[in-house]
Structures are given as C-alpha cells and as structure tokens.
Amino acid sequence: MRLFLTLLLLALAPAPVLAAELLDASPRTAVISAFPPEMAALEAATVDKREYTAAGTRFVIGALEGKPVVLFLSGVSMVNAAMTTQAGLDRFRIERIVFSGVAGGADPELEVGDVVAPDSWVQSSEMAYAREVPGGFAPTPGLTDGRANFGMMYPREVTVHRDPANPEPLKAFPVDAAMLAVARTSVAGLKLQRCAADQCLTKPPKVVVGGVGGSGPVFVDNAAFRQYAHDVFGARVLDMESAAVAQVAYVNRTPFIAFRSLSDLAGGDPAGNQFPIFLRFAADNSATVVRAFVRALP
C-alpha cells in the first residue's frame, strides 16, 4: 500500500520545469524587427553571422557595428512579438533589447520618414468594450482605468507579474533610461534618407527621442483614433509590437528601447495611406538610426 501511495503521489506531482536550451552563451544585444523589410538593412550590415532555429524562429548571431548581437523577427502583432521575445531571452544571453521598425505617426508634429524613440509604451488597444445604453455607453464597473473612452472602447491597465505576490497594474511600460540617454547622443548629426524611388519628402526627416508610443493588434488608418491616441495616451507613434516587447522586457528586467520610423500617418495622410510607398524607405531610416545607436553602446 505504501508503495502504491508513493507512486500515486509521484504521478500527481507537477512535472519539473525544463529550461530552454541555451543556443549561445555570449552576452548579446537583441535587435528585433517585426517582418523582413524592417530587418533587411540590419542583417545586411551584420558580419560573422551564424544561424539557429528554435521555437519556429530564425535567430542570427554576429556583430553589428562591432557589437555582439542576435537578430530575429518578432512576427507581426502583439502575441507574436511577446512569444518570440521570450523565446529569444530563454535561448540567448540577451543583455538588452533594441527594436527597429516602422509605425504610423500619431503626433501632428511628425512627418513620414521621421524616426521616434519613445521613453514609454502604452498598449493603446487594451480596452473594455462597453454596453450601449440610452445616451452613451456603460462600461462594466472595475474594468476601466479612468482614461477617456473612444466610443464604446474604454482603456484598461495591464497587470504584470514580476513578483507573483505583488501584481502591478501599469498604464505604460518604461524604456531603459541609460539606453534612452545613448539614443539622444548617438543621433546627433545623423542624416536620413529623404526620397523613396521617385517620391521625395518636402522636409528632411528628423530623429525625435522621448514621448509615448502606442501598440495594439490593430493597423490604425483612422484619423479620429489617431487624434484620440495622441490626446489621451500622448502617443506620437502607433505600431503593433513594441509595447508587447516592452512588457516582456519589463517582466524579465531586461533593458529595452524601440526606434520607429514613420511609414504613414495612421489615418492622417492627406491622400490615402502611404505605408505601401514608404515602407522600405522608413525601415531603412530606422535601421540607420539603430546602427548609430548600437555603435554608441558601451
């Protein structure tokens, strides 16, 4: 009987947690983009490359601007970005995370081609969809965080668990202060592209450090939501991955920064969304800034 009970208890015991295989032990900076056009210029500039595949993701290690890096694609949108970032952290010795890509501009002071490095990221589509009632909407009590609504959509905080005993409700995820300081100095005097094929901008693009970025599983091409995101969240740019990566970095206590170049104006474009025209151009401008930033890292 005693042997039977022992075997039963062993069968019911939680399975041991197995660590992911460490594919490379060298300390590296992770450089992430969402999809291939955003990564092309960065991978082309990386030398001494070696590839690994794990968790359905291709990881490329090498040296970018003389610094050891691991490059990989997050995939488009929030769940993909969170999943692949954690996979990278589990399989490489990642000391900091840099995201490079394109975004829609929400700040009317910004134009296509500009590159922005926000100092914090909000999940701008983390919402409670409220019940419609006569005269408006009635959100479920306790499910909103007090920020103004967009029609039936009411913002919610994101609860994270760095410490299981102390969940943290957060409205925004901070960017690493030291990396932000490097960003401010590394972009001085940097010249960005002004033309994409036969389309040239009226003003030379600029690099802006600071402000808020917004992310959600939505491609925003709506002038009203663009204005709302800027007014309520303070969003300067809107993308589909950065805030998810920022959350994973925050939970893992890994320094993080994201650079986003404007490929369009998220619904504020004067004559149709410009994403198809300026995608590669904007991605290359972001890559130019990221290369200067990586070069300046200690």
Secondary structure, 3 states (H helix, E strand, C coil): CHHHHHHHHHHHCCCCCCCCCCCEEEEEEEEEECCHHHHHHHHHCCEEEEEEEECCEEEEEEEECCEEEEEEECCCCHHHHHHHHHHHHHHEEEEEEEEEEEEEECCCCCCCCCEEECCEEEECCCEEECEEECCEEECCCCCCCCCCCECCEEECCEEECCCCCCCEEECCEECCHHHHHHHHHHCCCCCCCCEECCEECCCCCCEEECCEEEECCCCCCCHHHHHHHHHHHCEEEEECCHHHHHHHHHHCCCCEEEEEEEEECCCCCCCCCCHHHHHHHHHHHHHHHHHHHHHHCC
